[in-house]
């Protein structure tokens, strides 16, 4: 599915992602500044969390709660090696019954799960983004 949207439609786009996804692991692709974290904030809200969402650029992972279940938000932009990802127990996070959201997944390609929702964001102009959403099996 491919859509164009403005920032005033973030909640609607997040609802579409959830509605059209049978999976709970989301890999977000896109250049710096395209709005990945902004859309993730809307996604976490639509998943039912009232937590304050911020980019885990320095901590690598943030945990939010929704209906008693965790949502794990990873940002691998600043990793120096794949060993850092192993050190935080990334594979253990993937084995949990939780929503998993990953920014900069291209930096950890050997660790991608078998199944995930690929979300690719592109800048159309200052006010619009293009999103491509597909499930990967």
C-alpha atoms as an extended CHARMM CRD file, in Angstrom:
* protein
*
       137  EXT
         1         1  UNK       CA              0.0000000000        0.0000000000        0.0000000000  PROA      1               0.0000000000
         2         2  UNK       CA              1.3200000000        3.4380000000       -0.9270000000  PROA      2               0.0000000000
         3         3  UNK       CA             -0.1370000000        6.6700000000        0.4440000000  PROA      3               0.0000000000
         4         4  UNK       CA              0.7370000000       10.3550000000        0.5720000000  PROA      4               0.0000000000
         5         5  UNK       CA             -0.0470000000       12.2880000000        3.7160000000  PROA      5               0.0000000000
         6         6  UNK       CA              0.4340000000       15.5740000000        5.5070000000  PROA      6               0.0000000000
         7         7  UNK       CA              1.4110000000       15.9630000000        9.1300000000  PROA      7               0.0000000000
         8         8  UNK       CA             -2.2470000000       16.6110000000       10.0110000000  PROA      8               0.0000000000
         9         9  UNK       CA             -3.0330000000       12.9950000000        8.9690000000  PROA      9               0.0000000000
        10        10  UNK       CA             -0.5310000000       11.1710000000       11.2090000000  PROA      10              0.0000000000
        11        11  UNK       CA             -3.1590000000        9.4920000000       13.3840000000  PROA      11              0.0000000000
        12        12  UNK       CA             -5.0430000000        8.3210000000       10.2950000000  PROA      12              0.0000000000
        13        13  UNK       CA             -1.8650000000        6.8780000000        8.7410000000  PROA      13              0.0000000000
        14        14  UNK       CA             -0.9790000000        5.1300000000       12.0240000000  PROA      14              0.0000000000
        15        15  UNK       CA             -4.4740000000        3.6110000000       12.1300000000  PROA      15              0.0000000000
        16        16  UNK       CA             -4.0000000000        2.3780000000        8.5410000000  PROA      16              0.0000000000
        17        17  UNK       CA             -0.7070000000        0.7310000000        9.4510000000  PROA      17              0.0000000000
        18        18  UNK       CA             -2.3400000000       -1.1660000000       12.3150000000  PROA      18              0.0000000000
        19        19  UNK       CA             -5.4770000000       -2.0230000000       10.3500000000  PROA      19              0.0000000000
        20        20  UNK       CA             -3.5470000000       -3.4670000000        7.3940000000  PROA      20              0.0000000000
        21        21  UNK       CA             -0.8950000000       -5.3280000000        9.3990000000  PROA      21              0.0000000000
        22        22  UNK       CA             -1.2110000000       -8.8760000000       10.6590000000  PROA      22              0.0000000000
        23        23  UNK       CA              2.2440000000       -8.6020000000       12.2590000000  PROA      23              0.0000000000
        24        24  UNK       CA              3.5490000000       -6.7110000000       15.3060000000  PROA      24              0.0000000000
        25        25  UNK       CA              7.1000000000       -5.9410000000       14.1480000000  PROA      25              0.0000000000
        26        26  UNK       CA              7.5810000000       -2.7320000000       12.1670000000  PROA      26              0.0000000000
        27        27  UNK       CA             10.8170000000       -1.7650000000       10.3960000000  PROA      27              0.0000000000
        28        28  UNK       CA             10.9520000000        1.9360000000        9.5070000000  PROA      28              0.0000000000
        29        29  UNK       CA             13.1140000000        3.0270000000        6.5750000000  PROA      29              0.0000000000
        30        30  UNK       CA             13.7660000000        6.6020000000        5.4720000000  PROA      30              0.0000000000
        31        31  UNK       CA             16.3090000000        9.3780000000        5.4390000000  PROA      31              0.0000000000
        32        32  UNK       CA             17.1560000000       11.4570000000        8.4870000000  PROA      32              0.0000000000
        33        33  UNK       CA             14.4360000000       14.0330000000        9.0690000000  PROA      33              0.0000000000
        34        34  UNK       CA             11.7360000000       12.3550000000        6.9750000000  PROA      34              0.0000000000
        35        35  UNK       CA              9.4870000000       11.8980000000       10.0230000000  PROA      35              0.0000000000
        36        36  UNK       CA             10.0240000000        8.3330000000       11.2080000000  PROA      36              0.0000000000
        37        37  UNK       CA              9.9300000000        9.1890000000       14.9190000000  PROA      37              0.0000000000
        38        38  UNK       CA              6.9820000000       11.5470000000       14.4320000000  PROA      38              0.0000000000
        39        39  UNK       CA              4.9660000000        8.7770000000       12.7790000000  PROA      39              0.0000000000
        40        40  UNK       CA              6.0980000000        6.2920000000       15.4340000000  PROA      40              0.0000000000
        41        41  UNK       CA              4.7090000000        8.6250000000       18.1310000000  PROA      41              0.0000000000
        42        42  UNK       CA              1.3200000000        8.4710000000       16.3750000000  PROA      42              0.0000000000
        43        43  UNK       CA              1.6050000000        4.6890000000       15.9580000000  PROA      43              0.0000000000
        44        44  UNK       CA              2.3560000000        4.1240000000       19.6530000000  PROA      44              0.0000000000
        45        45  UNK       CA             -0.5970000000        6.3560000000       20.5500000000  PROA      45              0.0000000000
        46        46  UNK       CA             -2.8900000000        4.3880000000       18.2130000000  PROA      46              0.0000000000
        47        47  UNK       CA             -1.6790000000        1.1510000000       19.7990000000  PROA      47              0.0000000000
        48        48  UNK       CA             -3.1700000000        2.4670000000       23.0290000000  PROA      48              0.0000000000
        49        49  UNK       CA             -0.1780000000        3.8380000000       24.9060000000  PROA      49              0.0000000000
        50        50  UNK       CA             -0.3490000000        7.1230000000       26.7690000000  PROA      50              0.0000000000
        51        51  UNK       CA              3.4140000000        7.1550000000       27.3800000000  PROA      51              0.0000000000
        52        52  UNK       CA              5.6190000000       10.0030000000       26.2270000000  PROA      52              0.0000000000
        53        53  UNK       CA              7.3420000000        8.7680000000       23.0590000000  PROA      53              0.0000000000
        54        54  UNK       CA             10.8410000000        9.9420000000       22.1930000000  PROA      54              0.0000000000
        55        55  UNK       CA             13.6190000000        8.6480000000       20.0090000000  PROA      55              0.0000000000
        56        56  UNK       CA             15.8660000000        6.1250000000       21.7790000000  PROA      56              0.0000000000
        57        57  UNK       CA             18.8830000000        7.2770000000       19.7600000000  PROA      57              0.0000000000
        58        58  UNK       CA             21.2560000000        7.1420000000       22.7240000000  PROA      58              0.0000000000
        59        59  UNK       CA             19.6590000000        4.3800000000       24.7910000000  PROA      59              0.0000000000
        60        60  UNK       CA             18.9510000000        2.1760000000       21.7090000000  PROA      60              0.0000000000
        61        61  UNK       CA             15.5680000000        1.0550000000       23.1010000000  PROA      61              0.0000000000
        62        62  UNK       CA             12.5940000000        2.6710000000       24.8260000000  PROA      62              0.0000000000
        63        63  UNK       CA              9.7340000000        0.7160000000       26.3530000000  PROA      63              0.0000000000
        64        64  UNK       CA              6.1460000000        1.9400000000       26.3550000000  PROA      64              0.0000000000
        65        65  UNK       CA              3.1200000000        0.1630000000       27.8090000000  PROA      65              0.0000000000
        66        66  UNK       CA             -0.2140000000       -0.4420000000       26.1210000000  PROA      66              0.0000000000
        67        67  UNK       CA             -3.0030000000       -2.4000000000       27.7750000000  PROA      67              0.0000000000
        68        68  UNK       CA             -0.4780000000       -4.1260000000       30.0350000000  PROA      68              0.0000000000
        69        69  UNK       CA              1.7650000000       -5.1990000000       27.1450000000  PROA      69              0.0000000000
        70        70  UNK       CA              5.0660000000       -3.6480000000       26.1020000000  PROA      70              0.0000000000
        71        71  UNK       CA              5.9160000000       -1.7890000000       22.9410000000  PROA      71              0.0000000000
        72        72  UNK       CA              9.6680000000       -1.7300000000       22.2460000000  PROA      72              0.0000000000
        73        73  UNK       CA             11.0260000000        1.1380000000       20.1490000000  PROA      73              0.0000000000
        74        74  UNK       CA             14.5700000000        0.6990000000       18.8430000000  PROA      74              0.0000000000
        75        75  UNK       CA             16.7580000000        3.2800000000       17.1040000000  PROA      75              0.0000000000
        76        76  UNK       CA             20.0000000000        1.8750000000       15.7150000000  PROA      76              0.0000000000
        77        77  UNK       CA             21.2880000000        5.0660000000       14.0850000000  PROA      77              0.0000000000
        78        78  UNK       CA             24.2400000000        5.4100000000       16.4690000000  PROA      78              0.0000000000
        79        79  UNK       CA             25.3700000000        1.7920000000       16.7870000000  PROA      79              0.0000000000
        80        80  UNK       CA             29.0130000000        1.1430000000       16.0310000000  PROA      80              0.0000000000
        81        81  UNK       CA             28.7770000000       -2.6270000000       15.6550000000  PROA      81              0.0000000000
        82        82  UNK       CA             26.2750000000       -5.4530000000       15.5580000000  PROA      82              0.0000000000
        83        83  UNK       CA             27.7400000000       -6.6420000000       18.8800000000  PROA      83              0.0000000000
        84        84  UNK       CA             26.0980000000       -3.6460000000       20.5860000000  PROA      84              0.0000000000
        85        85  UNK       CA             22.7430000000       -4.9900000000       19.4450000000  PROA      85              0.0000000000
        86        86  UNK       CA             23.5200000000       -8.4530000000       20.7890000000  PROA      86              0.0000000000
        87        87  UNK       CA             24.6650000000       -6.8610000000       24.0740000000  PROA      87              0.0000000000
        88        88  UNK       CA             21.2670000000       -5.2850000000       24.7440000000  PROA      88              0.0000000000
        89        89  UNK       CA             19.5780000000       -8.6580000000       24.2370000000  PROA      89              0.0000000000
        90        90  UNK       CA             17.8430000000       -7.7310000000       20.9960000000  PROA      90              0.0000000000
        91        91  UNK       CA             16.9600000000      -11.3300000000       20.1330000000  PROA      91              0.0000000000
        92        92  UNK       CA             15.2000000000      -11.7010000000       23.4940000000  PROA      92              0.0000000000
        93        93  UNK       CA             13.0480000000       -8.6520000000       22.7490000000  PROA      93              0.0000000000
        94        94  UNK       CA             12.0070000000      -10.2250000000       19.4370000000  PROA      94              0.0000000000
        95        95  UNK       CA             10.8710000000      -13.4070000000       21.1640000000  PROA      95              0.0000000000
        96        96  UNK       CA              8.3910000000      -11.5650000000       23.4010000000  PROA      96              0.0000000000
        97        97  UNK       CA              4.6910000000      -11.0350000000       22.7630000000  PROA      97              0.0000000000
        98        98  UNK       CA              5.1090000000       -7.3130000000       22.1160000000  PROA      98              0.0000000000
        99        99  UNK       CA              4.9730000000       -4.7130000000       19.3910000000  PROA      99              0.0000000000
       100       100  UNK       CA              8.4890000000       -4.0540000000       18.0770000000  PROA      100             0.0000000000
       101       101  UNK       CA              9.2960000000       -0.8170000000       16.2440000000  PROA      101             0.0000000000
       102       102  UNK       CA             12.7350000000       -0.3970000000       14.6690000000  PROA      102             0.0000000000
       103       103  UNK       CA             14.3170000000        2.7280000000       13.1810000000  PROA      103             0.0000000000
       104       104  UNK       CA             17.4260000000        2.3370000000       10.9970000000  PROA      104             0.0000000000
       105       105  UNK       CA             16.9700000000       -1.4330000000       10.5260000000  PROA      105             0.0000000000
       106       106  UNK       CA             19.3380000000       -1.4270000000        7.5600000000  PROA      106             0.0000000000
       107       107  UNK       CA             22.1730000000       -1.2310000000       10.1110000000  PROA      107             0.0000000000
       108       108  UNK       CA             21.1990000000       -4.5910000000       11.6440000000  PROA      108             0.0000000000
       109       109  UNK       CA             20.0990000000       -6.5350000000        8.5620000000  PROA      109             0.0000000000
       110       110  UNK       CA             21.5480000000       -9.8940000000        9.7550000000  PROA      110             0.0000000000
       111       111  UNK       CA             19.2150000000       -9.6950000000       12.7700000000  PROA      111             0.0000000000
       112       112  UNK       CA             15.9580000000       -8.9500000000       10.9730000000  PROA      112             0.0000000000
       113       113  UNK       CA             13.0880000000      -11.1730000000       12.0250000000  PROA      113             0.0000000000
       114       114  UNK       CA             11.6190000000      -13.5800000000        9.4520000000  PROA      114             0.0000000000
       115       115  UNK       CA              8.3610000000      -11.6330000000        9.2890000000  PROA      115             0.0000000000
       116       116  UNK       CA              7.8420000000       -7.9000000000        9.6040000000  PROA      116             0.0000000000
       117       117  UNK       CA              5.9870000000       -4.8740000000        8.2890000000  PROA      117             0.0000000000
       118       118  UNK       CA              8.2480000000       -2.7640000000        6.0930000000  PROA      118             0.0000000000
       119       119  UNK       CA              7.4410000000        0.9390000000        6.3120000000  PROA      119             0.0000000000
       120       120  UNK       CA              9.3320000000        3.2000000000        3.9530000000  PROA      120             0.0000000000
       121       121  UNK       CA              8.9850000000        6.9680000000        4.2280000000  PROA      121             0.0000000000
       122       122  UNK       CA              9.9950000000        9.4810000000        1.5660000000  PROA      122             0.0000000000
       123       123  UNK       CA              9.8040000000       13.2480000000        1.4670000000  PROA      123             0.0000000000
       124       124  UNK       CA              7.4420000000       14.6080000000       -1.1930000000  PROA      124             0.0000000000
       125       125  UNK       CA              7.7960000000       18.2360000000       -0.0910000000  PROA      125             0.0000000000
       126       126  UNK       CA              7.9380000000       20.1990000000        3.1880000000  PROA      126             0.0000000000
       127       127  UNK       CA              4.3160000000       19.3610000000        3.9610000000  PROA      127             0.0000000000
       128       128  UNK       CA              3.8650000000       15.8670000000        2.4810000000  PROA      128             0.0000000000
       129       129  UNK       CA              5.3600000000       12.4270000000        2.8790000000  PROA      129             0.0000000000
       130       130  UNK       CA              4.9270000000        9.2550000000        0.8770000000  PROA      130             0.0000000000
       131       131  UNK       CA              4.6310000000        5.9980000000        2.7910000000  PROA      131             0.0000000000
       132       132  UNK       CA              4.9270000000        2.4990000000        1.4240000000  PROA      132             0.0000000000
       133       133  UNK       CA              3.7080000000       -0.3130000000        3.6600000000  PROA      133             0.0000000000
       134       134  UNK       CA              4.0980000000       -4.0140000000        2.9640000000  PROA      134             0.0000000000
       135       135  UNK       CA              4.3370000000       -7.1930000000        4.9830000000  PROA      135             0.0000000000
       136       136  UNK       CA              7.4860000000       -9.2570000000        4.4580000000  PROA      136             0.0000000000
       137       137  UNK       CA              7.4120000000      -13.0220000000        5.0510000000  PROA      137             0.0000000000
